[in-house]
Amino acid sequence: MKFQIVAITVRSITLELLNDEIYESQWEYSYYIDGKKVLSSCKNVVSIFGLEPNTEYRLRVERDFSDYKEINFTTSEESVLFDVKNFGAVGDGISDDTKAIQAAVYACPPKGTVHIKKGIYLSAPIFLKSHITLWIDKGAVLLGMTDRYKYPVLPGMVRGTDEKSEFPVGTWEGNPLDSFASLITGIDNEDVYIIGEGTIDGNAENSDWWMYTKVKKTAWRPNTIFLARCKDICVQGITVQNSPSWTIHPYYSENLGFYNLYIHNPYDSPNTDGFDPESCKDVTMLGTKISVGDDCVAIKSGKYYMSKFHFYRTSNIIVRNCKLERGHGSVTIGSEVSSGVENVSVSKCIFEETDRGIRLKTRRGRGDTSVLNNLNFENIKMKDVPMPMTINMFYFCDPDGHSDYVQSQEARPVDDLTPKIGKISARHIDIERAGACIVCAYGLPESPIEQITLEDVRASFLPKEEEVSLVPIMMDNFPAMSKKSFFFKNVKSVNLKNISIKGSKDKSPEYVNTENVNETNVKYI
């Protein structure tokens, strides 16, 4: 048995089993602290709470009496523990607890913990402070107010005193635009832990956030957790739900860890992505379950203005041992990717009942710094995902999305507005009950996709009585497909190795304007 500790806080620990299984094991493991059993779980990533600060513990992980491992660890130091009720919070779900919680946060010294105990705490946005822990305990709910005018506005861009520099604060869909502050807002914070078994509830279903979503009312909708220019942040164990828009949105931030979260929004809630790292680097998400109304994970790097004047490429993103279900895409990259995305690793994950599994989307106008490269997907199980993998360089977003400039099939000059997609690999992928097309990849004629590698892929389609016909990619004039294996257009190189397709209507991949094709052991059953 092998495992690794991935996070230690003042009062908790997260560890990950190192095995070949995806998201969870066929075995149940028992976890003991100082000889006392504290947890049983099949999940590959678990968190243990209820520990004391600055204390050495003996951890035993056991599958059976003959298969176990023990190690010692020490929790982090804590300077003080603040109970928000001592600052005036009530926790009855009716009283306004904003000022009390905010006072506890701002009064908390370095290495201190702000404790939100069991109860329902109605609140407007809370702004974080560096070098503290926010502990939302089991049974505690931080509940967002329903009146949008209780939420401060974050201005999209503020001019520096020198009248030359710019300072972005608010953001909306890749542009610096006025937006409401989020229920948890961090700006220029570092060394912050948000931990516990409690819930952060955006309460959007009881407000008007999901009504007239394309209309700006004072400012654009908030996230539930927004982290701008933050570093060294750990979010562990929390449930985050009912978000007004994107749920967790790290922005121009680095060295972030998200462990054992449950992110949940209703299936029909608009623009409620689960996790949207935008212009970030060194981000890890482990053991998290996401079920939302839009993309589960959406990796971004802003639109053209931000790339031109505030360039920050998203890089080194790890998503592992997660379950991503419902929503539009399991893992999406784009379409706001003008600064580019590189070095993404998604592994040991379950994709279930999302419209698309792996979803890459960009378009003309994103810019020549919009380079997507070294995107790797490995050990993925997909079930009831109609379109397992789509790569679309004609995505029809934004006001000009249906214009001839974006949608023309004629090659245009390569210029400073032309995006690029480099190398993509998907290995050890198991797909069950696909619908439209296993892989649909459509590059630009003037900027073909550089390389797609598929290896050890097993896929089966829906039975005949459940057949569907769907348009796999969002571009103009693209036909619906049903039980099609592979479609590649405007791709420089395609490598297919050890592929098994069951139940498709075709018996070979379709290649259009694809330069180099390497097929090894591709079987149609």
Secondary structure as UniProt FT lines:
FT   STRAND          3..8
FT   STRAND          12..17
FT   STRAND          24..33
FT   TURN            34..35
FT   STRAND          36..43
FT   STRAND          45..49
FT   TURN            53..54
FT   STRAND          56..64
FT   TURN            65..66
FT   STRAND          67..74
FT   STRAND          81..83
FT   HELIX           84..87
FT   STRAND          92..96
FT   HELIX           98..107
FT   TURN            110..111
FT   STRAND          112..116
FT   STRAND          119..123
FT   STRAND          126..127
FT   TURN            130..131
FT   STRAND          132..136
FT   TURN            138..139
FT   STRAND          140..144
FT   HELIX           148..150
FT   STRAND          153..154
FT   STRAND          157..159
FT   TURN            161..162
FT   STRAND          166..168
FT   TURN            173..174
FT   STRAND          179..180
FT   STRAND          184..187
FT   STRAND          190..195
FT   STRAND          199..201
FT   HELIX           204..206
FT   TURN            209..210
FT   TURN            213..214
FT   STRAND          225..228
FT   STRAND          231..236
FT   STRAND          239..241
FT   STRAND          248..251
FT   STRAND          254..259
FT   STRAND          262..264
FT   TURN            267..268
FT   TURN            270..271
FT   STRAND          281..286
FT   STRAND          289..291
FT   STRAND          297..300
FT   HELIX           304..309
FT   STRAND          314..320
FT   STRAND          323..325
FT   STRAND          329..334
FT   TURN            338..339
FT   STRAND          341..352
FT   STRAND          356..361
FT   TURN            364..365
FT   TURN            368..369
FT   STRAND          371..383
FT   STRAND          387..392
FT   TURN            399..402
FT   HELIX           404..407
FT   TURN            416..417
FT   STRAND          420..421
FT   STRAND          423..434
FT   STRAND          437..442
FT   STRAND          449..461
FT   HELIX           464..466
FT   TURN            476..477
FT   STRAND          484..502
FT   STRAND          510..524
//
